[in-house]
């Protein structure tokens, strides 16, 4: 049977990713879509903010030292928060 529980540390990471996407990424979506020449500078800006927030590459366990490695359930939970608004409409 598959265990879908994330545990305390991964739940906290998921929530931090969600908050970052909602506060930083989503507000920049329209800017990047309206001005394609801004897409790369916006991406680099957001990557820097994500790195400073400790959220860059959140499915890689090495920077976080909080679990042995992401299971597919963990990766899916985090990716869902990131990609739910970034996919084409």
Secondary structure, DSSP 8 states (H G I E B T S, - for coil): ------HHHHHHHHHHHHHHIIIIIHHHHHHHHH-GGGHHHHHHHHHHHHHHTT-TTTT-STTT-SSS---HHHHHHHHHHHHTTTS--
